[in-house]
Amino acid sequence: MPKASVKRTINCSKEDLINLVLNIEDYPKFIPYCLSAKIYEKKLNNDDQLIIADLTIGKGPFKDTYKSDVKYIKKDDIILVKNIDGPLKYLDNKWQFIKIGKLTEVSFDVDFQLKNKFLDILMAKSFKYGLDKIADAFQKRAEELFNNR
């Protein structure tokens, strides 16, 4: 039910930002409330990359793990994420990367629903704030990793 979009222009190359998003196992280092990440499968299909991964999200005694199907479609510079298993009824997540000179415009669209209706209602109220925090974390990480080269 929560649905939101964030767009940022970041002073990094498109390739660096795509690799940052695809480096799922590093998410716990910089994403708020991401406790762990595990990649089960990673393969190339022509130029596209396919990843099956778990993320454990939580705070205090509340935590849950969801499994996702991640597809990087190189020719379109997009990353699509769908849930496979876990607390989500569904997840549709799309990252799009557009080069603008030396900068990259990153669009992050997410639409999801939790299986637990009560938690879904609670999440809807703070979702945009949380999404902005995640976008901030990615932007800060990109600038730390790539702007000092």
Z-matrix of the N, CA and C atoms (Angstrom, degrees):
N
C 1 1.424
C 2 1.523 1 112.46
N 3 1.363 2 118.78 1 -45.83
C 4 1.454 3 117.32 2 175.30
C 5 1.522 4 109.99 3 -61.93
N 6 1.328 5 114.91 4 136.51
C 7 1.450 6 121.38 5 -178.80
C 8 1.522 7 106.58 6 -143.83
N 9 1.324 8 116.71 7 131.87
C 10 1.461 9 119.36 8 -179.82
C 11 1.518 10 110.02 9 -159.35
N 12 1.325 11 113.97 10 164.85
C 13 1.459 12 121.51 11 178.10
C 14 1.521 13 109.22 12 -136.84
N 15 1.312 14 114.54 13 146.76
C 16 1.460 15 121.28 14 175.22
C 17 1.521 16 106.68 15 -134.22
N 18 1.334 17 115.74 16 140.64
C 19 1.461 18 120.17 17 176.82
C 20 1.520 19 107.35 18 -130.99
N 21 1.318 20 115.99 19 132.50
C 22 1.466 21 121.62 20 179.41
C 23 1.521 22 109.06 21 -135.28
N 24 1.319 23 116.28 22 146.97
C 25 1.449 24 121.86 23 170.26
C 26 1.525 25 105.93 24 -108.83
N 27 1.335 26 115.57 25 121.11
C 28 1.459 27 121.47 26 -171.42
C 29 1.524 28 109.47 27 -121.18
N 30 1.313 29 115.93 28 139.19
C 31 1.454 30 122.30 29 -178.91
C 32 1.531 31 110.23 30 -80.92
N 33 1.325 32 115.86 31 67.58
C 34 1.470 33 123.26 32 178.63
C 35 1.523 34 108.13 33 -150.64
N 36 1.313 35 115.46 34 160.76
C 37 1.465 36 118.56 35 177.05
C 38 1.527 37 110.32 36 -72.23
N 39 1.292 38 114.74 37 153.10
C 40 1.471 39 121.62 38 177.63
C 41 1.523 40 110.62 39 -58.42
N 42 1.321 41 116.94 40 -43.06
C 43 1.466 42 121.51 41 -178.39
C 44 1.529 43 111.42 42 -63.08
N 45 1.346 44 116.36 43 -43.06
C 46 1.464 45 119.58 44 178.84
C 47 1.534 46 111.17 45 -61.84
N 48 1.324 47 116.33 46 -41.47
C 49 1.470 48 119.55 47 -178.88
C 50 1.524 49 111.73 48 -68.74
N 51 1.318 50 116.85 49 -39.70
C 52 1.469 51 120.20 50 177.03
C 53 1.532 52 109.46 51 -61.60
N 54 1.328 53 116.74 52 -45.32
C 55 1.468 54 119.97 53 179.22
C 56 1.524 55 111.82 54 -63.61
N 57 1.321 56 117.63 55 -35.83
C 58 1.459 57 121.35 56 177.03
C 59 1.527 58 110.82 57 -61.30
N 60 1.330 59 116.77 58 -45.28
C 61 1.463 60 120.96 59 179.72
C 62 1.525 61 110.91 60 -67.09
N 63 1.319 62 117.73 61 -38.47
C 64 1.465 63 121.12 62 -178.89
C 65 1.533 64 113.01 63 -76.27
N 66 1.316 65 118.06 64 -14.11
C 67 1.461 66 121.94 65 179.25
C 68 1.538 67 109.03 66 -85.17
N 69 1.298 68 115.53 67 64.21
C 70 1.465 69 124.62 68 -172.21
C 71 1.522 70 112.59 69 -58.72
N 72 1.310 71 117.83 70 -36.21
C 73 1.462 72 120.22 71 -176.89
C 74 1.535 73 113.22 72 -64.74
N 75 1.331 74 117.62 73 -16.59
C 76 1.465 75 120.77 74 176.72
C 77 1.528 76 113.31 75 -88.39
N 78 1.314 77 119.35 76 -7.54
C 79 1.470 78 121.55 77 -176.82
C 80 1.534 79 113.66 78 -52.27
N 81 1.336 80 119.58 79 -41.46
C 82 1.473 81 118.03 80 -179.15
C 83 1.533 82 113.65 81 -61.17
N 84 1.328 83 117.62 82 -19.37
C 85 1.460 84 121.19 83 -179.97
C 86 1.530 85 112.23 84 -72.13
N 87 1.347 86 117.63 85 -23.34
C 88 1.462 87 117.51 86 -172.75
C 89 1.531 88 116.27 87 -143.33
N 90 1.314 89 119.39 88 -10.03
C 91 1.463 90 120.58 89 -179.74
C 92 1.526 91 109.76 90 -94.56
N 93 1.337 92 116.37 91 126.89
C 94 1.467 93 119.19 92 179.38
C 95 1.528 94 111.62 93 -57.11
N 96 1.317 95 116.26 94 135.55
C 97 1.461 96 125.07 95 175.24
C 98 1.525 97 114.61 96 68.01
N 99 1.327 98 118.22 97 6.75
C 100 1.467 99 120.70 98 173.79
C 101 1.528 100 106.75 99 -88.46
N 102 1.325 101 115.77 100 109.58
C 103 1.462 102 121.50 101 -173.59
C 104 1.528 103 113.23 102 -87.52
N 105 1.337 104 116.35 103 -34.90
C 106 1.465 105 119.59 104 178.05
C 107 1.522 106 109.94 105 -159.56
N 108 1.333 107 114.16 106 160.62
C 109 1.467 108 121.46 107 179.10
C 110 1.522 109 108.06 108 -145.62
N 111 1.311 110 115.29 109 140.18
C 112 1.462 111 119.94 110 -179.49
C 113 1.527 112 109.19 111 -142.08
N 114 1.325 113 115.78 112 130.80
C 115 1.462 114 121.03 113 175.76
C 116 1.524 115 107.82 114 -98.03
N 117 1.325 116 115.75 115 126.62
C 118 1.466 117 121.92 116 178.70
C 119 1.513 118 112.19 117 -94.33
N 120 1.309 119 114.81 118 -35.13
C 121 1.466 120 118.98 119 -174.35
C 122 1.514 121 108.11 120 -149.15
N 123 1.325 122 114.93 121 138.77
C 124 1.458 123 120.94 122 177.66
C 125 1.520 124 106.47 123 -144.62
N 126 1.316 125 117.06 124 122.65
C 127 1.462 126 118.88 125 179.43
C 128 1.517 127 110.67 126 -148.71
N 129 1.318 128 114.20 127 157.03
C 130 1.458 129 121.24 128 176.82
C 131 1.524 130 108.78 129 -99.93
N 132 1.308 131 115.12 130 139.95
C 133 1.457 132 122.45 131 175.51
C 134 1.523 133 105.39 132 -128.92
N 135 1.339 134 116.96 133 96.46
C 136 1.460 135 122.87 134 -167.87
C 137 1.524 136 107.17 135 59.70
N 138 1.331 137 118.80 136 -122.26
C 139 1.464 138 121.07 137 178.29
C 140 1.527 139 112.39 138 -90.64
N 141 1.314 140 117.08 139 -10.93
C 142 1.464 141 120.91 140 -177.06
C 143 1.527 142 110.72 141 -82.38
N 144 1.320 143 115.15 142 152.10
C 145 1.455 144 120.65 143 178.88
C 146 1.524 145 108.85 144 -117.06
N 147 1.336 146 115.88 145 135.20
C 148 1.458 147 122.26 146 179.77
C 149 1.523 148 108.74 147 -118.94
N 150 1.336 149 116.53 148 131.43
C 151 1.460 150 121.73 149 -177.78
C 152 1.527 151 108.98 150 -135.03
N 153 1.323 152 116.23 151 137.00
C 154 1.463 153 122.48 152 169.82
C 155 1.529 154 105.41 153 -112.83
N 156 1.340 155 116.66 154 124.19
C 157 1.462 156 119.78 155 -174.30
C 158 1.524 157 111.42 156 -145.59
N 159 1.331 158 114.52 157 155.22
C 160 1.463 159 123.11 158 172.67
C 161 1.516 160 109.56 159 -107.60
N 162 1.326 161 116.15 160 142.16
C 163 1.459 162 122.35 161 168.12
C 164 1.516 163 107.31 162 -124.87
N 165 1.319 164 116.36 163 134.12
C 166 1.456 165 120.99 164 172.80
C 167 1.522 166 107.03 165 -107.26
N 168 1.321 167 115.12 166 121.36
C 169 1.458 168 123.29 167 -175.75
C 170 1.523 169 107.36 168 -117.79
N 171 1.323 170 116.75 169 140.40
C 172 1.457 171 117.94 170 176.82
C 173 1.501 172 113.27 171 172.94
N 174 1.331 173 113.31 172 177.11
C 175 1.458 174 121.55 173 176.76
C 176 1.521 175 107.10 174 -153.23
N 177 1.314 176 115.10 175 131.57
C 178 1.461 177 119.33 176 -179.08
C 179 1.518 178 110.28 177 60.43
N 180 1.339 179 116.72 178 -133.50
C 181 1.465 180 119.58 179 -177.34
C 182 1.531 181 113.46 180 -77.99
N 183 1.329 182 117.03 181 -7.67
C 184 1.463 183 121.05 182 -177.40
C 185 1.515 184 110.14 183 -97.68
N 186 1.324 185 115.56 184 117.06
C 187 1.460 186 119.52 185 175.75
C 188 1.517 187 109.08 186 -154.11
N 189 1.312 188 115.02 187 152.51
C 190 1.456 189 120.76 188 178.41
C 191 1.512 190 108.78 189 -152.81
N 192 1.320 191 115.38 190 154.10
C 193 1.458 192 122.14 191 -179.30
C 194 1.517 193 109.40 192 -116.68
N 195 1.317 194 115.20 193 135.19
C 196 1.461 195 118.39 194 173.84
C 197 1.521 196 109.93 195 -128.73
N 198 1.302 197 113.77 196 145.51
C 199 1.467 198 122.23 197 -179.28
C 200 1.523 199 108.14 198 -100.33
N 201 1.328 200 115.57 199 136.37
C 202 1.459 201 121.03 200 -176.82
C 203 1.515 202 112.35 201 -128.12
N 204 1.307 203 113.69 202 153.42
C 205 1.457 204 124.24 203 172.79
C 206 1.531 205 105.56 204 -106.16
N 207 1.333 206 116.69 205 115.98
C 208 1.460 207 122.40 206 -176.49
C 209 1.522 208 108.31 207 -112.96
N 210 1.331 209 116.51 208 127.90
C 211 1.471 210 120.95 209 179.62
C 212 1.521 211 109.28 210 -126.58
N 213 1.332 212 115.29 211 120.79
C 214 1.458 213 120.88 212 173.84
C 215 1.522 214 107.33 213 -98.86
N 216 1.325 215 115.72 214 117.79
C 217 1.462 216 122.07 215 179.84
C 218 1.528 217 106.89 216 -103.74
N 219 1.321 218 115.34 217 99.50
C 220 1.463 219 122.12 218 -170.34
C 221 1.529 220 113.22 219 -60.77
N 222 1.318 221 118.28 220 -44.77
C 223 1.470 222 120.06 221 -175.15
C 224 1.532 223 112.64 222 -62.75
N 225 1.333 224 116.53 223 -24.77
C 226 1.471 225 120.69 224 179.91
C 227 1.527 226 112.85 225 -104.45
N 228 1.321 227 116.88 226 -4.35
C 229 1.469 228 122.63 227 -176.54
C 230 1.533 229 111.67 228 52.80
N 231 1.334 230 114.86 229 48.04
C 232 1.471 231 119.82 230 177.25
C 233 1.524 232 110.19 231 -129.00
N 234 1.319 233 114.51 232 152.85
C 235 1.457 234 122.27 233 173.71
C 236 1.524 235 106.22 234 -123.86
N 237 1.331 236 115.81 235 125.45
C 238 1.460 237 121.99 236 179.50
C 239 1.519 238 108.78 237 -111.57
N 240 1.331 239 115.93 238 136.36
C 241 1.463 240 121.07 239 -179.32
C 242 1.524 241 108.76 240 -127.65
N 243 1.325 242 115.93 241 130.80
C 244 1.466 243 122.12 242 175.53
C 245 1.521 244 107.87 243 -131.29
N 246 1.335 245 116.21 244 146.58
C 247 1.464 246 118.49 245 178.21
C 248 1.520 247 110.60 246 -79.02
N 249 1.325 248 115.01 247 150.12
C 250 1.460 249 122.36 248 175.71
C 251 1.523 250 109.63 249 -111.72
N 252 1.355 251 115.08 250 -41.24
C 253 1.459 252 119.67 251 -174.75
C 254 1.522 253 108.95 252 -155.31
N 255 1.319 254 116.44 253 160.12
C 256 1.458 255 121.45 254 176.40
C 257 1.509 256 112.14 255 120.40
N 258 1.349 257 117.13 256 -156.60
C 259 1.461 258 121.86 257 -173.34
C 260 1.528 259 114.46 258 -78.16
N 261 1.326 260 116.51 259 -3.98
C 262 1.462 261 119.83 260 -177.40
C 263 1.522 262 111.22 261 -91.45
N 264 1.325 263 114.59 262 133.32
C 265 1.461 264 119.80 263 172.60
C 266 1.525 265 108.19 264 -71.51
N 267 1.346 266 115.33 265 -41.45
C 268 1.465 267 121.21 266 172.82
C 269 1.517 268 109.33 267 -157.38
N 270 1.325 269 115.23 268 158.08
C 271 1.455 270 123.17 269 175.62
C 272 1.516 271 107.91 270 -145.15
N 273 1.304 272 115.93 271 126.30
C 274 1.463 273 122.89 272 171.43
C 275 1.520 274 106.43 273 -126.40
N 276 1.311 275 115.19 274 114.80
C 277 1.453 276 121.21 275 -175.30
C 278 1.521 277 107.14 276 -131.15
N 279 1.328 278 116.97 277 133.27
C 280 1.469 279 120.51 278 -179.46
C 281 1.524 280 109.28 279 -134.99
N 282 1.323 281 115.09 280 126.33
C 283 1.458 282 123.00 281 171.36
C 284 1.524 283 106.82 282 -105.58
N 285 1.323 284 117.00 283 134.22
C 286 1.464 285 120.04 284 174.58
C 287 1.529 286 108.55 285 -130.99
N 288 1.324 287 115.53 286 137.92
C 289 1.461 288 122.25 287 -174.52
C 290 1.526 289 109.51 288 -122.49
N 291 1.336 290 116.47 289 124.90
C 292 1.466 291 121.58 290 -179.60
C 293 1.527 292 108.62 291 -127.93
N 294 1.327 293 116.35 292 123.47
C 295 1.465 294 121.42 293 179.32
C 296 1.526 295 109.09 294 -76.28
N 297 1.344 296 115.52 295 130.87
C 298 1.466 297 121.84 296 177.08
C 299 1.529 298 106.22 297 -131.17
N 300 1.319 299 116.46 298 91.64
C 301 1.463 300 120.69 299 -175.17
C 302 1.517 301 109.43 300 64.45
N 303 1.347 302 116.59 301 -124.07
C 304 1.466 303 120.64 302 178.03
C 305 1.525 304 111.25 303 -90.40
N 306 1.312 305 116.81 304 -1.05
C 307 1.461 306 122.01 305 -178.40
C 308 1.520 307 110.40 306 -102.87
N 309 1.329 308 115.89 307 167.18
C 310 1.460 309 121.19 308 175.59
C 311 1.523 310 108.61 309 -132.08
N 312 1.322 311 115.27 310 128.42
C 313 1.462 312 120.23 311 174.01
C 314 1.528 313 107.29 312 -89.68
N 315 1.320 314 115.31 313 125.32
C 316 1.455 315 121.32 314 -179.59
C 317 1.526 316 107.87 315 -115.01
N 318 1.330 317 115.72 316 124.84
C 319 1.467 318 121.43 317 174.10
C 320 1.520 319 107.67 318 -109.99
N 321 1.320 320 115.54 319 134.14
C 322 1.462 321 121.67 320 -179.41
C 323 1.520 322 107.27 321 -128.55
N 324 1.327 323 116.34 322 111.08
C 325 1.465 324 122.51 323 179.19
C 326 1.515 325 108.00 324 -112.96
N 327 1.320 326 116.45 325 134.02
C 328 1.459 327 119.67 326 178.72
C 329 1.525 328 109.80 327 -139.63
N 330 1.303 329 114.52 328 139.34
C 331 1.461 330 123.63 329 177.28
C 332 1.522 331 105.91 330 -140.24
N 333 1.332 332 116.43 331 124.32
C 334 1.454 333 118.26 332 -179.75
C 335 1.518 334 110.44 333 -152.06
N 336 1.316 335 114.52 334 165.82
C 337 1.457 336 121.20 335 173.93
C 338 1.524 337 107.82 336 -142.93
N 339 1.316 338 115.35 337 133.45
C 340 1.457 339 121.43 338 175.78
C 341 1.524 340 109.71 339 -80.80
N 342 1.308 341 116.80 340 150.71
C 343 1.468 342 120.32 341 176.78
C 344 1.526 343 110.58 342 -67.49
N 345 1.336 344 118.08 343 -33.80
C 346 1.457 345 123.13 344 179.30
C 347 1.534 346 108.64 345 -82.43
N 348 1.331 347 117.13 346 110.81
C 349 1.469 348 121.71 347 -174.71
C 350 1.529 349 112.60 348 -61.97
N 351 1.333 350 117.63 349 -38.37
C 352 1.458 351 121.42 350 179.30
C 353 1.527 352 110.80 351 -62.81
N 354 1.337 353 116.38 352 -49.14
C 355 1.465 354 120.19 353 178.61
C 356 1.523 355 111.52 354 -64.48
N 357 1.326 356 116.93 355 -33.99
C 358 1.454 357 121.23 356 178.63
C 359 1.531 358 110.25 357 -62.70
N 360 1.332 359 117.22 358 -41.43
C 361 1.471 360 121.38 359 178.31
C 362 1.531 361 110.03 360 -65.09
N 363 1.332 362 116.58 361 -43.76
C 364 1.470 363 120.08 362 177.79
C 365 1.524 364 111.58 363 -62.17
N 366 1.313 365 116.17 364 -42.98
C 367 1.456 366 121.48 365 -178.20
C 368 1.535 367 111.20 366 -64.23
N 369 1.311 368 117.10 367 -37.37
C 370 1.461 369 121.18 368 -178.42
C 371 1.527 370 111.18 369 -58.63
N 372 1.320 371 117.14 370 -33.48
C 373 1.465 372 121.15 371 -176.71
C 374 1.533 373 113.13 372 -70.73
N 375 1.315 374 117.61 373 -30.73
C 376 1.464 375 119.76 374 -176.52
C 377 1.528 376 112.60 375 -115.57
N 378 1.320 377 116.97 376 9.39
C 379 1.453 378 120.76 377 -171.32
C 380 1.526 379 113.18 378 -64.36
N 381 1.314 380 119.03 379 -47.44
C 382 1.468 381 121.86 380 -177.54
C 383 1.527 382 110.08 381 -61.04
N 384 1.322 383 117.34 382 -40.63
C 385 1.457 384 121.50 383 176.95
C 386 1.532 385 110.08 384 -60.60
N 387 1.330 386 116.90 385 -46.58
C 388 1.458 387 121.59 386 179.31
C 389 1.519 388 112.40 387 -62.61
N 390 1.322 389 116.61 388 -40.13
C 391 1.461 390 121.00 389 179.24
C 392 1.524 391 110.40 390 -65.02
N 393 1.327 392 117.22 391 -40.43
C 394 1.464 393 120.73 392 176.37
C 395 1.530 394 110.77 393 -61.98
N 396 1.330 395 117.29 394 -38.89
C 397 1.465 396 121.21 395 178.35
C 398 1.530 397 111.04 396 -64.56
N 399 1.324 398 116.72 397 -39.43
C 400 1.472 399 120.82 398 177.76
C 401 1.532 400 109.83 399 -65.70
N 402 1.335 401 116.68 400 -44.96
C 403 1.470 402 120.40 401 178.24
C 404 1.527 403 110.39 402 -61.58
N 405 1.338 404 117.18 403 -41.35
C 406 1.469 405 121.06 404 176.46
C 407 1.524 406 110.65 405 -58.61
N 408 1.339 407 115.83 406 -43.36
C 409 1.465 408 120.77 407 -178.09
C 410 1.527 409 111.15 408 -63.90
N 411 1.336 410 117.35 409 -42.71
C 412 1.466 411 120.31 410 178.17
C 413 1.528 412 110.61 411 -64.99
N 414 1.335 413 116.88 412 -43.43
C 415 1.456 414 119.91 413 -179.04
C 416 1.530 415 110.73 414 -64.12
N 417 1.318 416 117.40 415 -44.82
C 418 1.464 417 121.10 416 179.39
C 419 1.532 418 110.89 417 -62.08
N 420 1.322 419 116.51 418 -43.95
C 421 1.472 420 121.00 419 179.59
C 422 1.529 421 110.77 420 -62.17
N 423 1.345 422 116.26 421 -44.06
C 424 1.478 423 120.45 422 179.44
C 425 1.517 424 110.30 423 -61.08
N 426 1.324 425 116.81 424 -44.72
C 427 1.461 426 119.75 425 -178.80
C 428 1.529 427 111.35 426 -66.48
N 429 1.332 428 117.39 427 -37.16
C 430 1.472 429 120.39 428 177.42
C 431 1.532 430 111.44 429 -65.80
N 432 1.324 431 117.06 430 -41.94
C 433 1.465 432 121.34 431 -174.84
C 434 1.530 433 113.22 432 -78.33
N 435 1.336 434 116.85 433 -38.31
C 436 1.454 435 119.57 434 -165.80
C 437 1.527 436 116.00 435 -112.89
N 438 1.304 437 119.36 436 -14.51
C 439 1.473 438 119.29 437 -176.08
C 440 1.514 439 113.76 438 -85.72
N 441 1.315 440 118.00 439 -8.50
C 442 1.456 441 120.21 440 -179.09
C 443 1.523 442 112.67 441 -100.52
N 444 1.312 443 116.40 442 17.74
C 445 1.470 444 119.16 443 -178.98
C 446 1.507 445 110.49 444 -85.65
